[in-house]
């Protein structure tokens, strides 16, 4: 009954609300398209290419940044010429999704990806600056992959993998969701005797779902979105990892060239009408600064900065709308939500994560400082951090003063770039005070590239899932001419998001 009520409210046409007057726009500022796509990351860029090339539909992407790419961040070291990916680092094959890389108008080259070697690893508690004593022994390197293989086999034997990847199309109605999937991941692992997997899982999820709070308390269903069985195969050697030659931004630069004027950069939706007969979107292309006007991307090896431009308003009239952005309360404000939709989207919780490249002449090259709580000395299987935190400082090369880092905070609005930088500098100061790092004197840590990766760990409570939140989410697909994609409702990996799109796009083009 809840679902029926939600859908009924969502189906109400708001085109008659009259907030948008087409006569307010010049003829040349009105754009007509089959599908308007909000967001040019992995999901949005892929959808645009497929809709144009495979389905023959007209599209436009509205992208807040000056380049496409989403969580991809590529930086070119001006000193060495080396390329560093400090956002998405790698790709793994999932079904036939790798075919997208070899499309004639894209055709990027892939090479095997291997973890960087040569750095000395030091385990430091960043909250105190103290180094873990020699009594600390990292978990057995073999135990984690063995436990992850057991996790994989359990998921597939129960059929839970098909419920959750690449999206939640196969997830049962709320009351029928398997109770094991609604357990906190710590309890789930203990129940099935696979606790050893958690410390191995954590580094690849800590900046995402780990930003929600205590890792062991996060729902298994949420963890699976960040650590699906398809990804788990990497850890026990069934599939490999790959990178794009020249940096991962190469893919999105090629897509940008392919789409040409069908992308509006530095743009955002400021008002909308959504109805079952189509959508109207008012677009502001004067891109607002963030809280600091800091570097946000490094496409094509060049730092891009946000800048205030001359206000430019356009009106997009489209038959369908595809939201390929995080489905947060903040992002959805301009999208004319009904009261029921507002209630629905008010429930998810999410943190915020950032990645960056920093440099300082006193930071020792050839070293990786990993953040571990002092408690890991006695309990190495629980190396979980309290937010906000920096996961690590990692030297990028012995011939360069550059370090990569990632940071996460629990409350989205409380962890903007300015706060993340404070946390980063504080961690360095703690290590200086403890004698781990030399005195930095008056030299500030310089952030040569910074990327706000936005909300991490998007999800709802076990009770809200039992009450049908995910069921309602998927029931909203197509209502009021609006469709949803991205890591809020699908597995959080590029190739899996592409497969999710393959299912979704078939549905979108019906009736177009």
GUKOLLUM-791622 format. One record per residue (C-alpha): x, y, z; residue in one letter. Coordinates in steps of 0.25 Angstrom, whole numbers, plus 2048, in hexadecimal, padded with zeros to 3 digits. Example, Ala and Ser with C-alpha at 12.3 -4.5 7.8 and 13.67 -1.06 7.14 Angstrom:
<atoms>
8317EE81FA
8377FC81DS
</atoms>
This chain:
<atoms>
800800800X
80C809803X
8128077F5X
80480A7EEX
8038177F6X
81181B7F2X
80F8187E4X
80281F7E3X
80882C7E9X
81482B7DFX
80B8297D3X
8048377D5X
8088407CAX
80E84D7CEX
80F8537C1X
80385C7C4X
80B8627D0X
80F86D7C6X
81C8717CDX
8248707C0X
81F8797B5X
8258757A7X
8238837A2X
82E8887ACX
8398817A4X
83E885796X
83C87B78BX
84B87878AX
84B875799X
84086A799X
84585C796X
83D850792X
842842795X
83D834796X
8448327A3X
84B83C7ADX
8558367B6X
85A83C7C3X
8688397C6X
8748357BDX
87B82A7C5X
87C81B7C2X
86D8197C1X
8698267BAX
8748267B0X
8728187ACX
86281A7ABX
8648257A2X
86D81E799X
864811798X
857819796X
85D82178BX
865816784X
85D809787X
84F80F788X
85081B77FX
84A825789X
84E83378BX
854836799X
85A8417A1X
8638407AEX
86284B7B8X
87084A7C0X
8748537CCX
8838517C9X
88B8577BDX
88E8497B8X
88783B7B8X
88C8307C1X
8858307CFX
88E8297D9X
8998287CFX
8A58317D2X
8B18317CAX
8BD83A7CDX
8CA83C7C5X
8D783E7CDX
8DD84B7C7X
8EA8477CCX
8EB8387C7X
8E08387BDX
8DA82C7C4X
8CB82A7C4X
8C48277D1X
8B68227D3X
8B28277E1X
8A38247E0X
89E8177D9X
8AB8107D7X
8A78037D0X
89C7FB7C8X
8997EC7C9X
8917E47BFX
8827E27C1X
87A7DA7B7X
87C7E17AAX
87E7EF7AFX
88C7F07AAX
8877F179CX
8847FF79FX
89380279FX
8947FD791X
88980478AX
88E80B77DX
88C819782X
89381778FX
89D80B78EX
8A580D79AX
8B180479DX
8B17FC7AAX
8BD7F77B2X
8BE7ED7BEX
8BE7F57CBX
8C67F17D6X
8C87F77E4X
8D48017E5X
8E07FA7EBX
8EC8007F2X
8E68097FDX
8EA80680BX
8DD804813X
8DC80B821X
8D0809829X
8CC815831X
8C0819839X
8BD827833X
8B582C83FX
8C182B848X
8CC82B83EX
8D281F845X
8D881383DX
8D2805840X
8DD7FD848X
8E57F2843X
8DA7E984AX
8D17EC83FX
8D07E1834X
8C77E4828X
8BD7D9826X
8C17CC81EX
8C17D180FX
8BB7C380BX
8B07C3815X
8A87CF80FX
8A77C9801X
8A37BC807X
8987C280FX
8947CB803X
8937BE7FAX
88A7B8805X
8817C5805X
8807C47F5X
87C7B57F6X
8727B8800X
86C7C37F8X
86B7BB7ECX
8667AF7F3X
85A7B67F9X
8577BE7ECX
85A7CB7F3X
8647D07E9X
8587D07DEX
8507D87E8X
85A7E37E9X
8637E57DCX
8647EC7D4X
8587F37DAX
84C7EF7E3X
8437EA7D9X
8427DC7DFX
8417E17EDX
8357DB7F4X
82A7E47FAX
82E7EA807X
8287E0810X
82E7D5808X
83C7DA808X
8457CF80EX
8487D381CX
8577D081BX
8587DB811X
8527E581BX
85C7E1826X
8687EB829X
8747E6821X
87B7E282EX
8707D9833X
86F7D3825X
87E7D0824X
87D7CA832X
8717C182FX
8787BB823X
8867BA829X
88C7C481FX
8917CF828X
89E7CF821X
8987D5815X
8957E281BX
8A37E881DX
8A57E580EX
8987EB809X
89A7F8811X
8A57FF809X
89C7FE7FDX
88F803803X
89480C80FX
893818806X
885815802X
87C80D80BX
88680E816X
88381D816X
87681A81DX
87C81682AX
88180A831X
884800826X
87F7F482DX
8717FA830X
86E7FD821X
8637F481BX
8687E8813X
85F7EC808X
8667FA807X
8747F3808X
8707EA7FCX
86E7F67F4X
87C7FB7F6X
8827ED7F6X
8797E47EDX
87D7D67EAX
8827DA7DCX
88C7E37E2X
8907D87EDX
8957CF7E2X
8A17D97E0X
8A57D57EEX
8A77C67ECX
8AC7C87DEX
8A17C47D5X
8A17D17CEX
8AB7DC7CBX
8AC7EB7CCX
8AE7F57C1X
8B28037BFX
8B080C7B3X
8BD8107ACX
8C081F7AEX
8B78207BAX
8A881D7BCX
8A482B7B8X
8A78277AAX
89A81F7A9X
89282B7ADX
8998357A4X
89682C798X
88882B79CX
88883A79DX
88D83C78FX
88383278AX
877839791X
87C84778DX
871851790X
868847796X
86F84A7A3X
86C8577ABX
8788587B4X
8798617C1X
86A8607C2X
85F85C7CBX
85085A7CCX
8498667D4X
83B8637D1X
8328587CBX
8258537C7X
8238447C6X
81783D7C1X
8138307BAX
8138377ADX
82183C7AEX
82A8467B6X
82F8547B6X
83C8587BCX
8428667BEX
8518657BDX
85B86F7C3X
86886F7BCX
86F8797C5X
87586E7CEX
8768727DDX
8838717E5X
8848677F0X
88786C7FEX
89586F7FAX
8968707EBX
8A08657EBX
8A685C7E1X
89B8517DDX
8A18497D2X
8AD8477CAX
8A88427BCX
8B28417B1X
8BD8437BBX
8B98517BEX
8B38567CBX
8A585C7C8X
89F8667D2X
89186A7D5X
88E8787D1X
8828817D1X
87E8857C3X
87388D7BCX
8658887C0X
85F8807B4X
85287A7B6X
84D86F7ACX
8408677ABX
8418587A8X
8348527A4X
8368427A4X
82D8367A3X
83582F7ADX
83E8337B9X
84982A7BEX
84F82E7CBX
85D8287CCX
8618307D8X
86182C7E7X
85382C7ECX
8558357F8X
84C83F7FEX
85584A7F9X
8568467EBX
8478437E9X
8438517EEX
8408577E0X
83984B7DAX
82B84E7DEX
8298427E8X
81B83F7EDX
81983E7FCX
81A82E7FBX
82782F7F3X
82C8397FEX
82982F809X
82F824801X
83C82B7FEX
83D83180CX
840823812X
84E81F80CX
85B822815X
86882580EX
87682B811X
87F832809X
88D82F803X
8988367FCX
8A58337F5X
8B183B7F2X
8BF83C7EEX
8C88447F8X
8D68487F9X
8E084D803X
8EF84D803X
8F1847810X
8E883B80EX
8F082E80CX
8EF8287FEX
8EE8197FCX
8E5818808X
8D781580AX
8D1819818X
8C581081BX
8BB815825X
8B880A82FX
8B280C83DX
8BC808848X
8B17FD84CX
8B57F6840X
8C27F1847X
8B97E8850X
8AE7E6845X
8B47E6837X
8A77E1831X
8A07EE835X
8A87F982FX
89C80282EX
89D81182FX
89381B835X
88F82682CX
894830828X
8A182A823X
8AC829819X
8AE81B814X
8BD81D810X
8C882580BX
8CE81E7FFX
8DB8237F8X
8D88237E9X
8E78217E5X
8F58227EAX
8F882D7E1X
8EC8367E4X
8E783D7F1X
8D98397EEX
8D08317F7X
8C282C7F5X
8B882B800X
8A9829802X
8A082E80EX
89282B813X
88883181CX
87B82C821X
87283881FX
87183D811X
86F84C814X
87984C81FX
884847817X
88785180BX
895852805X
89985C80FX
89685381BX
89D847814X
8A9850812X
8A9853821X
8A8844824X
8B484181AX
8BD84C820X
8BA84882EX
8BE83A82BX
8CB83F826X
8CD848832X
8CB83C83BX
8D5834834X
8DF840835X
8DC842844X
8DF833846X
8EC83383FX
8E782B833X
8E9836829X
8F384182AX
8F084F82EX
8E8856822X
8ED863827X
8E486E820X
8E1866814X
8D3863811X
8CE85680BX
8CA8597FDX
8BF8527F7X
8C28527E8X
8B584B7E4X
8A88497ECX
89C8427E8X
88F8417F1X
8898347EEX
87C8377F5X
87382E7FDX
878820801X
871814807X
863819802X
85980F808X
84E80E812X
84B80681FX
8477F7820X
8397FB824X
837805819X
83C7FA80FX
8327F0816X
8277FB814X
82A7FB805X
833807802X
83B8007F7X
82E7FA7F1X
8298087F1X
83580E7EBX
8358047DFX
8268077DEX
8298157DBX
8318127CEX
8298187C3X
81F8207CBX
81E82E7C7X
82782B7BBX
83282A7C5X
83D81E7C6X
84881C7D0X
8568167CEX
8638167D6X
8698117E2X
85E8157ECX
8568097E6X
8608007E0X
86D7FA7E2X
8788057E3X
8818017D8X
8828067CAX
8817F97C2X
8757F57CBX
86E8037CAX
86F8017BBX
8687F47BBX
85E7FA7C4X
85C8047B9X
85A7F97AFX
84E7F47B6X
8498027B9X
84B8087ABX
8427FE7A5X
8378027AEX
8398117ABX
83881079CX
82B80979DX
821812797X
82B81D792X
</atoms>
